[in-house]
């Protein structure tokens, strides 16, 4: 969470000069909520010789940059307008 905030501070600083970290609101954990998510890719590397092309740091930077560069797409998804397109393309009577 702090990584994304720090990237946003670098790539798209807030107009008020404050860190995006100030927007974090902590909530009570849900029972059974995982505190950490991780993938151990050692087995696939060992058995298949596969290694990821990106590190977490390079991949998250590219992801944040993509979302910043594609703000119109983000707005269209957030607006819910895609539901109309889906309904038109796949709605009732379309062999669903």
Secondary structure, DSSP 8 states (H G I E B T S, - for coil): -HHHHHHHHHHS--TT---GGGG-------TT--S------HHHHHHH----SS-HHHHHHHHHHHHHHTHHHHHHHHHTHHHHHHHHHHSTTS--
